[in-house]
Amino acid sequence: MFGRKKDSEKDGRQGFVARLRARLNRGDSWLTYDLANLVPGGRIDEDVIDELESRLVMADVGVETAGRIVNGLHDKLARKQLKDTDALLDALRRSLLDLLEPVEKPLVPDCADGPFVILMVGVNGAGKTTTIGKLARRFLDEGRTVMLAAGDTFRAAAVEQLSAWGERNNVPVIAQHAGADPAAVIFDAYESARSRGIDVLLADTAGRLQSQQGLMDELAKIRRVLARKQADAPHEVMLVLDAGLGQNALSQAEKFHAALGLTGLAVTKLDGSAKGGVLLAIADRLGVPVRFIGIGEGLEDLQPFVAADFVDALLSVDARAA
């Protein structure tokens, strides 16, 4: 039975990687597409590397991060280590992995001392509530008990949406009336989760613009209220980001991190117009762990972030040894 479950998980992961590659690139890799035409006679020169830099910038990697990546390639070129396109691809892959591997840190809730509290934050439209529902299913499948807290008391349909996920996953949802104090709702949910011996408490919060300081202060209040009950709660502050926002997603991450001290990211909607480059920029600038990436609406379309899988999808190559 255990072996069949492991095989199923492996097959599911392989299917996810294949879909990630297809949806990021819509076929050929945006980064290395038509690379052969850029390298007449197979010779790598400064112009080829400059073209790669332009593609990185256009794919939301950002000027600073793109510059850091290509500076390493220029150094290798000067040392005559880029003799052909294969050598260039290998060097580029290694550069991208060097950026992303440090933020590949799976989320493993420690439920030994009361509920493991995950505070979910982000702006409206990023997919925050849907991500909560998918995470609840994942934790249940791992054998953990789960509770949801409806801390978004301002958006009209937020409680109903979260309650629907609760029913779908057969997990309790703690909610109050519209306009209630979000900190009070999440505090009550924590008390309830602790009394019931719940392993993981997923707390929704109102979607908010990172520029609205009053609302950011409210999130800080929720942190303070939880810390009164358990010094290290919330144990995870996870920002849900819409990859389609490009460099604006980086701006959001920077401001949320400055206000709250993010401990994790879930990057959604990589199946849309996003090319995935903003992940490189965020990893380079902030170093916040990327816990999950999402490429669709299905439960199986949210998976833990694996740097090698992501880079191979970007480059549209088969997985190989790093």
C-alpha positions as CSV (number, residue, x, y, z in Angstrom):
1,M,0.0,0.0,0.0
2,F,2.8,2.4,1.0
3,G,4.7,1.6,-2.2
4,R,1.6,2.3,-4.3
5,K,1.1,5.7,-2.6
6,K,4.8,6.6,-3.3
7,D,4.4,5.6,-6.9
8,S,1.3,7.7,-7.2
9,E,3.0,10.7,-5.7
10,K,5.9,10.3,-8.1
11,D,3.6,10.0,-11.1
12,G,1.7,13.1,-9.9
13,R,4.9,15.0,-9.5
14,Q,6.1,14.0,-13.0
15,G,2.8,15.1,-14.5
16,F,3.0,18.4,-12.7
17,V,6.5,19.1,-14.1
18,A,5.4,18.3,-17.6
19,R,2.5,20.7,-17.3
20,L,4.7,23.3,-15.7
21,R,7.1,23.1,-18.7
22,A,4.2,23.3,-21.2
23,R,2.5,26.2,-19.5
24,L,5.6,28.3,-18.9
25,N,6.8,28.0,-22.4
26,R,3.7,27.3,-24.5
27,G,6.1,25.0,-26.5
28,D,9.7,26.2,-26.9
29,S,11.5,27.9,-24.1
30,W,11.2,31.7,-24.1
31,L,14.8,31.9,-22.8
32,T,16.6,29.6,-25.3
33,Y,14.2,29.6,-28.2
34,D,16.0,29.7,-31.5
35,L,19.3,29.7,-29.7
36,A,21.0,27.9,-32.7
37,N,20.2,31.0,-34.9
38,L,21.9,33.2,-32.3
39,V,25.0,31.2,-32.5
40,P,26.1,31.0,-36.2
41,G,28.6,28.3,-36.6
42,G,28.1,27.3,-33.0
43,R,30.4,30.1,-31.7
44,I,29.4,31.8,-28.4
45,D,30.3,35.5,-28.3
46,E,29.3,38.6,-26.3
47,D,26.3,39.3,-28.6
48,V,24.8,35.9,-27.7
49,I,25.1,36.6,-24.0
50,D,23.7,40.1,-24.4
51,E,20.7,38.6,-26.2
52,L,20.1,36.2,-23.3
53,E,20.3,39.2,-20.9
54,S,17.6,41.0,-22.9
55,R,15.3,37.9,-22.8
56,L,15.8,37.6,-19.0
57,V,14.9,41.3,-18.5
58,M,11.8,41.0,-20.7
59,A,10.7,37.9,-18.7
60,D,10.4,39.8,-15.4
61,V,13.8,38.7,-14.1
62,G,14.7,42.4,-13.6
63,V,17.8,44.3,-14.6
64,E,19.9,43.7,-11.5
65,T,19.3,39.9,-11.3
66,A,19.7,39.5,-15.1
67,G,22.9,41.4,-14.9
68,R,24.2,39.1,-12.1
69,I,23.4,36.0,-14.2
70,V,25.0,37.2,-17.4
71,N,28.1,38.6,-15.6
72,G,28.9,35.0,-14.7
73,L,28.4,33.9,-18.3
74,H,30.7,36.7,-19.5
75,D,33.4,35.5,-17.1
76,K,33.1,32.0,-18.4
77,L,33.3,33.3,-22.0
78,A,36.5,35.2,-21.2
79,R,38.0,32.0,-19.7
80,K,37.0,30.2,-22.9
81,Q,34.6,27.8,-21.0
82,L,31.7,28.4,-23.4
83,K,32.7,26.6,-26.5
84,D,29.3,25.6,-27.8
85,T,25.6,25.9,-27.1
86,D,25.6,22.9,-24.8
87,A,28.3,24.5,-22.6
88,L,26.2,27.8,-22.6
89,L,23.1,26.0,-21.6
90,D,24.8,24.1,-18.8
91,A,26.4,27.3,-17.5
92,L,23.0,29.1,-17.7
93,R,21.3,26.3,-15.9
94,R,23.9,26.3,-13.2
95,S,23.5,30.1,-12.7
96,L,19.7,29.8,-12.4
97,L,20.1,26.9,-9.9
98,D,22.5,28.9,-7.8
99,L,19.8,31.6,-7.4
100,L,16.9,29.2,-6.7
101,E,18.3,26.3,-4.8
102,P,18.8,28.4,-1.6
103,V,15.0,29.2,-1.5
104,E,13.9,25.6,-2.1
105,K,12.8,24.9,1.5
106,P,9.7,22.6,1.9
107,L,7.2,23.6,4.5
108,V,7.0,20.9,7.2
109,P,4.6,21.9,10.0
110,D,5.9,21.1,13.5
111,C,2.7,20.2,15.4
112,A,4.4,19.1,18.6
113,D,3.4,22.0,20.7
114,G,-0.2,23.0,19.8
115,P,-1.4,24.0,16.3
116,F,1.1,25.1,13.7
117,V,-0.3,28.5,12.6
118,I,0.0,29.6,9.0
119,L,-1.0,33.2,8.4
120,M,-1.9,33.6,4.7
121,V,-1.5,37.1,3.3
122,G,-1.6,38.8,-0.1
123,V,-3.6,41.1,-2.3
124,N,-7.0,40.4,-3.8
125,G,-7.0,38.3,-6.9
126,A,-3.7,36.4,-6.1
127,G,-5.5,33.2,-5.3
128,K,-5.0,33.3,-1.6
129,T,-8.3,31.6,-0.5
130,T,-8.0,28.9,-3.2
131,T,-4.4,28.3,-2.1
132,I,-5.6,27.8,1.5
133,G,-8.1,25.2,0.3
134,K,-5.4,23.3,-1.6
135,L,-3.0,23.4,1.3
136,A,-5.7,22.1,3.6
137,R,-6.1,19.1,1.3
138,R,-2.4,18.5,1.1
139,F,-2.0,18.5,4.9
140,L,-4.9,16.2,5.3
141,D,-3.4,13.8,2.8
142,E,-0.2,13.9,4.9
143,G,-2.2,12.7,7.9
144,R,-2.6,16.0,9.7
145,T,-5.7,17.5,11.1
146,V,-6.6,21.0,9.8
147,M,-8.8,24.0,10.8
148,L,-9.5,27.1,8.8
149,A,-9.9,30.7,10.2
150,A,-12.0,33.2,8.2
151,G,-9.9,36.3,9.0
152,D,-11.1,38.1,5.9
153,T,-14.1,39.8,7.4
154,F,-14.4,42.6,4.8
155,R,-14.8,41.0,1.4
156,A,-18.4,40.0,1.0
157,A,-17.9,36.4,-0.3
158,A,-14.7,35.6,1.5
159,V,-16.3,33.7,4.4
160,E,-18.6,31.8,2.0
161,Q,-15.6,30.9,-0.2
162,L,-13.5,29.6,2.7
163,S,-16.5,27.7,4.1
164,A,-16.9,26.0,0.7
165,W,-13.3,24.8,0.9
166,G,-14.0,23.7,4.5
167,E,-16.9,21.6,3.3
168,R,-15.0,20.2,0.4
169,N,-12.2,19.1,2.6
170,N,-14.4,18.2,5.6
171,V,-12.5,20.5,8.0
172,P,-13.9,23.0,10.5
173,V,-14.0,26.7,9.7
174,I,-14.1,29.4,12.4
175,A,-15.9,32.5,11.3
176,Q,-17.7,35.5,12.7
177,H,-20.0,38.2,11.4
178,A,-19.0,40.5,8.5
179,G,-16.9,43.4,9.7
180,A,-15.7,41.5,12.8
181,D,-12.1,42.2,14.1
182,P,-9.9,39.8,12.1
183,A,-7.5,39.5,15.0
184,A,-10.4,38.4,17.3
185,V,-11.5,35.8,14.7
186,I,-8.1,34.3,14.4
187,F,-7.5,34.4,18.1
188,D,-10.8,32.4,18.6
189,A,-9.7,30.0,15.9
190,Y,-6.4,29.4,17.7
191,E,-8.1,28.7,21.0
192,S,-10.5,26.3,19.3
193,A,-7.7,24.5,17.4
194,R,-5.7,24.1,20.5
195,S,-8.7,22.7,22.5
196,R,-9.5,20.2,19.7
197,G,-5.9,19.1,19.3
198,I,-5.7,20.4,15.7
199,D,-2.3,20.1,14.0
200,V,-2.5,23.0,11.4
201,L,-4.5,26.2,11.6
202,L,-4.7,28.0,8.2
203,A,-5.7,31.6,8.8
204,D,-7.1,33.7,5.9
205,T,-6.7,37.5,5.9
206,A,-8.3,40.2,3.9
207,G,-6.7,40.9,0.5
208,R,-5.0,44.2,0.7
209,L,-2.8,46.6,-1.2
210,Q,0.7,46.6,0.1
211,S,0.6,50.4,0.0
212,Q,-2.2,50.6,2.5
213,Q,-0.3,51.1,5.8
214,G,-3.4,50.9,8.0
215,L,-4.2,47.4,6.7
216,M,-0.6,46.3,7.0
217,D,-0.7,47.4,10.6
218,E,-3.8,45.2,11.1
219,L,-1.8,42.2,9.9
220,A,0.9,43.1,12.4
221,K,-1.8,43.2,15.1
222,I,-2.8,39.7,14.3
223,R,0.8,38.6,14.7
224,R,0.9,40.3,18.1
225,V,-2.4,38.7,19.3
226,L,-1.2,35.2,18.3
227,A,2.2,35.7,20.0
228,R,0.4,36.3,23.3
229,K,-0.9,32.7,23.2
230,Q,2.2,31.1,21.7
231,A,5.5,33.0,21.5
232,D,6.5,31.8,18.0
233,A,3.0,32.0,16.5
234,P,2.3,32.5,13.7
235,H,4.9,29.9,12.7
236,E,4.6,30.7,9.0
237,V,3.7,34.0,7.3
238,M,3.0,33.0,3.7
239,L,2.5,35.5,1.0
240,V,0.5,34.4,-2.0
241,L,1.8,36.1,-5.2
242,D,0.3,36.2,-8.7
243,A,3.2,35.5,-11.0
244,G,1.4,37.4,-13.9
245,L,2.1,40.7,-12.1
246,G,5.8,40.5,-13.1
247,Q,8.0,43.1,-11.3
248,N,5.0,44.4,-9.3
249,A,5.0,41.0,-7.6
250,L,8.5,41.7,-6.5
251,S,7.4,45.1,-5.2
252,Q,4.6,43.4,-3.2
253,A,6.9,40.8,-1.8
254,E,9.4,43.5,-0.6
255,K,6.7,45.5,1.1
256,F,5.0,42.6,2.8
257,H,8.4,41.3,3.9
258,A,9.4,44.6,5.4
259,A,6.1,44.9,7.3
260,L,5.7,41.3,8.4
261,G,8.8,39.3,8.0
262,L,7.7,36.7,5.5
263,T,8.7,33.1,6.1
264,G,7.4,31.6,2.8
265,L,5.9,32.3,-0.6
266,A,3.3,30.6,-2.7
267,V,3.6,31.7,-6.3
268,T,0.4,31.2,-8.3
269,K,-0.9,31.5,-11.9
270,L,2.3,30.4,-13.6
271,D,-0.1,29.0,-16.2
272,G,-1.2,32.5,-17.3
273,S,0.9,35.1,-19.1
274,A,3.8,34.8,-16.6
275,K,7.1,33.5,-17.8
276,G,8.3,32.7,-14.3
277,G,11.2,35.1,-14.3
278,V,10.0,37.1,-11.3
279,L,10.8,34.0,-9.1
280,L,14.4,34.5,-9.9
281,A,14.2,38.2,-9.0
282,I,12.5,37.5,-5.7
283,A,15.0,34.7,-4.8
284,D,17.9,37.1,-5.6
285,R,16.5,40.1,-3.8
286,L,14.8,38.6,-0.7
287,G,15.9,35.0,-0.2
288,V,12.4,34.1,1.2
289,P,11.7,30.4,0.9
290,V,9.4,29.5,-2.0
291,R,7.1,26.9,-0.5
292,F,4.7,26.2,-3.4
293,I,4.1,27.1,-7.0
294,G,0.7,26.8,-8.8
295,I,-0.1,26.3,-12.5
296,G,-3.9,25.8,-12.5
297,E,-7.1,25.4,-10.7
298,G,-6.9,21.7,-9.8
299,L,-5.8,20.4,-6.4
300,E,-2.8,18.7,-8.1
301,D,-1.8,22.0,-9.7
302,L,-0.2,23.4,-6.5
303,Q,3.0,21.6,-5.7
304,P,6.1,22.1,-3.5
305,F,8.8,24.2,-5.3
306,V,11.7,22.2,-6.6
307,A,14.4,24.4,-8.1
308,A,15.8,21.9,-10.6
309,D,12.3,21.1,-11.9
310,F,11.5,24.8,-12.3
311,V,14.8,25.6,-14.1
312,D,14.5,22.7,-16.5
313,A,10.9,23.8,-17.2
314,L,12.2,27.4,-17.9
315,L,14.9,26.0,-20.3
316,S,12.5,23.4,-21.7
317,V,15.1,20.7,-21.2
318,D,14.9,17.2,-19.7
319,A,16.0,17.0,-16.1
320,R,19.7,16.3,-15.8
321,A,22.3,16.1,-13.1
322,A,23.1,19.6,-11.6
